[in-house]
Amino acid sequence: MAAPLTHQNVVVNCYTAQETVELCSRSGVAKANMRLDKMFISSVLAGMLLAFACAASLSTQTAPWYQENAPGLIRMIGAIIFPFGLTMIVVTGADLCTGSFMFTTISVLHGRLSVWKMLRHWAVTFVGNLAGSLFIACLLMGEGGVFDSDPFKTQAINFANKKVVTPMWHQIFLRGIGANWLVCLACFLAFMAREFFSKVAAVWWPTFAFVCLGLDHVVANMFFIPIAIFVGDPSISIGFYIWKSMIPTLIGNIIGGGFFVGAAYWYLYLTGDTKPVPIDGALFGLDGIPIMSSTWEAEEQRRRQSSAGGKSADNMV
């Protein structure tokens, strides 16, 4: 006798925009309260994964005829390849500092995280991303000789010059705003999705857009510029790279992710209403007390519960 058929209800709809901002807020708290060693290792891995994507995209764009006659087409092909790096980062939960600019900003504005913990997470992930990117650029790709011979060496140098030497400081800054605006939108849309393939699609196209437009992402440039220096680019020194590329791109990325995505969606969906936002029926921590309330009684009750051992944004691990 055949076994009876069983049915299981599966939720396939995505989270709403308000629920997604809530998820980003919770994620920012969790990320910023990780142990420092885990935080650093997670960010090193993120730098490595994105560096692999940068290397693959750079290699794909090594096509001299197309660079001369169809630069937009070959850039588009490289942009189609690149998003696998951010996809791996998102689905494995690794930490990019550029994503933290959105997540932790929302958490701070939501009243769940201190500014100090936000800035600590930014600093640790930035250093970790740099270490991971340099490991891939200088050891695996550099010492491995992947870009040592032409036309790959010439492409690495030309690509870095277009990123650092040719544009003005303010142009790199503005491109940094656009780049992380799109990257953080990719992360935001990935949080909106409930299952794997929707997350992949959500990440892919905003990331494709930022690469196709030639915008500047500080962690991606941690591979593109050092590999050019490693293979002997005479136009770029380490100091020139830091001043002309890393600083303006970093500032632009903070504004693009923290303000145009994080602060904007926090303002739209988490202000003006003190009711907590449940996710699949579950509230966050002490959300039974209105987070946005300014009354003395609510704040005092929150402090009493926290000191009694309840979880809060400051004692989560």
LOKE-15989 format. One line per field, with one value per residue (C-alpha): residue number from 1; residue in three letters; y, x, z. Coordinates in pm, whole numbers. Each point is the difference from the previous one (the first is absolute). Layout:
% LOKE-15989
nr <- c(NUM	...);
rest <- c(ALA	...);
y <- c(Y	...);
x <- c(X	...);
z <- c(Z	...);
//
This chain:
% LOKE-15989
nr <- c(1	2	3	4	5	6	7	8	9	10	11	12	13	14	15	16	17	18	19	20	21	22	23	24	25	26	27	28	29	30	31	32	33	34	35	36	37	38	39	40	41	42	43	44	45	46	47	48	49	50	51	52	53	54	55	56	57	58	59	60	61	62	63	64	65	66	67	68	69	70	71	72	73	74	75	76	77	78	79	80	81	82	83	84	85	86	87	88	89	90	91	92	93	94	95	96	97	98	99	100	101	102	103	104	105	106	107	108	109	110	111	112	113	114	115	116	117	118	119	120	121	122	123	124	125	126	127	128	129	130	131	132	133	134	135	136	137	138	139	140	141	142	143	144	145	146	147	148	149	150	151	152	153	154	155	156	157	158	159	160	161	162	163	164	165	166	167	168	169	170	171	172	173	174	175	176	177	178	179	180	181	182	183	184	185	186	187	188	189	190	191	192	193	194	195	196	197	198	199	200	201	202	203	204	205	206	207	208	209	210	211	212	213	214	215	216	217	218	219	220	221	222	223	224	225	226	227	228	229	230	231	232	233	234	235	236	237	238	239	240	241	242	243	244	245	246	247	248	249	250	251	252	253	254	255	256	257	258	259	260	261	262	263	264	265	266	267	268	269	270	271	272	273	274	275	276	277	278	279	280	281	282	283	284	285	286	287	288	289	290	291	292	293	294	295	296	297	298	299	300	301	302	303	304	305	306	307	308	309	310	311	312	313	314	315	316	317);
rest <- c(MET	ALA	ALA	PRO	LEU	THR	HIS	GLN	ASN	VAL	VAL	VAL	ASN	CYS	TYR	THR	ALA	GLN	GLU	THR	VAL	GLU	LEU	CYS	SER	ARG	SER	GLY	VAL	ALA	LYS	ALA	ASN	MET	ARG	LEU	ASP	LYS	MET	PHE	ILE	SER	SER	VAL	LEU	ALA	GLY	MET	LEU	LEU	ALA	PHE	ALA	CYS	ALA	ALA	SER	LEU	SER	THR	GLN	THR	ALA	PRO	TRP	TYR	GLN	GLU	ASN	ALA	PRO	GLY	LEU	ILE	ARG	MET	ILE	GLY	ALA	ILE	ILE	PHE	PRO	PHE	GLY	LEU	THR	MET	ILE	VAL	VAL	THR	GLY	ALA	ASP	LEU	CYS	THR	GLY	SER	PHE	MET	PHE	THR	THR	ILE	SER	VAL	LEU	HIS	GLY	ARG	LEU	SER	VAL	TRP	LYS	MET	LEU	ARG	HIS	TRP	ALA	VAL	THR	PHE	VAL	GLY	ASN	LEU	ALA	GLY	SER	LEU	PHE	ILE	ALA	CYS	LEU	LEU	MET	GLY	GLU	GLY	GLY	VAL	PHE	ASP	SER	ASP	PRO	PHE	LYS	THR	GLN	ALA	ILE	ASN	PHE	ALA	ASN	LYS	LYS	VAL	VAL	THR	PRO	MET	TRP	HIS	GLN	ILE	PHE	LEU	ARG	GLY	ILE	GLY	ALA	ASN	TRP	LEU	VAL	CYS	LEU	ALA	CYS	PHE	LEU	ALA	PHE	MET	ALA	ARG	GLU	PHE	PHE	SER	LYS	VAL	ALA	ALA	VAL	TRP	TRP	PRO	THR	PHE	ALA	PHE	VAL	CYS	LEU	GLY	LEU	ASP	HIS	VAL	VAL	ALA	ASN	MET	PHE	PHE	ILE	PRO	ILE	ALA	ILE	PHE	VAL	GLY	ASP	PRO	SER	ILE	SER	ILE	GLY	PHE	TYR	ILE	TRP	LYS	SER	MET	ILE	PRO	THR	LEU	ILE	GLY	ASN	ILE	ILE	GLY	GLY	GLY	PHE	PHE	VAL	GLY	ALA	ALA	TYR	TRP	TYR	LEU	TYR	LEU	THR	GLY	ASP	THR	LYS	PRO	VAL	PRO	ILE	ASP	GLY	ALA	LEU	PHE	GLY	LEU	ASP	GLY	ILE	PRO	ILE	MET	SER	SER	THR	TRP	GLU	ALA	GLU	GLU	GLN	ARG	ARG	ARG	GLN	SER	SER	ALA	GLY	GLY	LYS	SER	ALA	ASP	ASN	MET	VAL);
y <- c(0	336	242	287	326	275	369	274	368	198	378	133	370	243	217	347	305	79	-357	15	315	-177	-299	230	165	-338	-106	314	-71	-362	90	282	-221	-289	-96	199	-308	-124	349	27	-349	60	324	-161	-268	267	181	-324	-91	342	-7	-325	173	300	-229	-189	323	153	-310	-8	362	-76	30	269	13	46	258	208	-61	-101	106	9	-356	-149	193	-142	-354	59	142	-316	-206	219	-42	-359	150	199	-294	-226	265	47	-368	-97	294	146	367	278	338	154	-210	94	365	-79	-271	164	348	-131	-167	322	209	-264	44	-354	59	254	220	-140	-358	114	173	-297	-231	235	10	-375	-97	257	-137	-358	69	161	-298	-249	199	40	-373	-84	288	-34	-366	-210	223	195	-270	-246	201	18	355	0	-35	208	73	-64	220	289	-37	4	319	174	-91	139	321	56	-44	215	214	125	119	295	-48	125	-227	-305	117	31	-337	-144	128	-166	-328	-70	132	-285	-257	69	-16	-345	-102	154	-190	-322	40	48	-343	-316	-270	-49	64	316	127	-71	192	285	40	-46	290	302	-129	-42	363	143	-190	74	373	-5	122	-30	-247	31	-377	-87	261	-176	-263	203	258	-222	-255	281	120	-358	-51	328	290	304	252	-117	-13	-123	355	121	-290	80	373	-8	-317	-155	315	150	-340	-85	329	-38	-359	105	264	-226	-292	175	298	-82	-353	-42	335	41	-328	30	336	-131	-316	12	357	150	-330	-144	-344	-274	-182	-378	-228	-324	68	54	329	117	2	268	113	-33	344	263	61	347	111	303	-40	-29	-298	-211	75	-77	-330	-92	68	-202	-301	27	13	-300	-212	48	23	341	147	68	-347	-224	-242);
x <- c(0	141	85	-248	102	99	-13	211	-74	298	28	126	-78	279	28	-152	223	-71	80	322	116	-77	207	288	-22	17	289	194	-35	109	299	124	-22	202	321	288	182	-308	-72	352	5	-342	123	325	-207	-224	305	129	-332	-41	364	-68	-288	222	267	-253	-155	340	111	-326	50	348	-104	205	-215	-318	167	74	-315	-276	98	-358	-64	308	-71	-354	137	232	-293	-203	282	77	-314	85	240	-265	-239	245	48	-372	-98	294	-56	350	54	79	62	-209	-300	60	-39	-369	-74	156	-123	-357	66	138	-288	-240	142	135	371	252	199	320	-91	-95	334	188	-172	82	369	40	-178	195	333	-118	-125	335	193	-211	22	377	40	-171	154	361	35	-240	-22	327	246	-209	80	-361	39	376	-9	-165	-274	-111	272	-85	-370	67	206	-243	-298	167	101	-362	-99	268	206	-250	-299	4	-27	-358	-99	127	-190	-325	52	47	-342	-164	188	-98	-350	-48	197	-204	-320	118	47	-336	-181	178	-141	-344	22	-81	178	336	-73	-195	296	235	-220	-44	376	94	-162	78	359	7	-114	277	272	-150	-2	364	-73	247	-31	268	38	1	273	200	63	2	258	245	19	100	264	123	50	193	-233	233	-283	-136	176	-149	-35	-159	-246	-100	-49	-148	-212	-46	-98	-253	-149	-35	-173	-227	-84	-94	-238	-145	-70	-58	-205	-164	-100	29	-126	-249	-182	22	-175	-265	-94	114	-80	-332	-136	108	-148	265	34	-34	181	-190	-178	317	93	355	133	-177	-231	-292	118	-36	349	-83	-176	152	-183	209	-200	66	371	23	-184	236	304	-144	-66	345	174	-206	159	-232	153	44	196	290	33	-77	279);
z <- c(0	-102	274	33	-158	240	-70	147	-29	-128	28	-332	26	76	308	-20	-18	366	105	-203	177	329	-112	-95	343	174	-221	83	372	-43	-219	224	311	-141	176	-146	-128	-184	-130	-141	-155	-158	-156	-123	-175	-154	-139	-148	-162	-158	-118	-187	-179	-81	-144	-212	-128	-78	-186	-197	-107	-136	-362	-182	-312	202	225	-309	-203	243	355	121	-113	164	321	-4	-35	296	197	-64	154	304	218	95	255	186	-31	182	268	59	11	225	237	-41	89	-246	156	-276	101	363	-95	-63	260	305	-96	8	337	149	-133	131	351	27	-40	127	-235	152	-94	-349	-53	146	-248	-287	100	57	-322	-201	122	-48	-352	-85	138	-196	-323	28	69	-330	-198	111	91	-207	-308	36	99	-199	-314	-121	-134	-66	-379	-268	-79	360	152	-232	80	376	-32	-237	216	314	-179	-104	364	164	-238	-259	211	239	379	12	-288	187	308	-197	-165	349	103	-299	41	358	-52	-247	202	314	-203	-111	364	93	-276	102	351	-152	-170	194	-203	-170	-367	73	204	-291	-244	250	42	-364	-182	223	21	-378	-33	219	-189	-341	84	112	353	289	286	267	58	-370	-49	273	-268	-321	111	195	-283	-237	246	39	-374	-28	-76	-1	43	336	334	326	133	-323	13	358	-67	-349	20	344	190	-246	-79	369	81	-302	93	355	-135	-269	232	332	-116	-333	103	377	126	-284	56	379	-29	-238	186	365	112	94	135	336	-61	-27	-332	35	-243	-57	328	206	164	62	356	204	-279	238	114	-275	-141	-129	321	166	334	313	123	-310	5	371	-48	-283	221	288	-224	-153	338	113	-271	-294	-343	-151	-288	238	153	-293	-102);
//
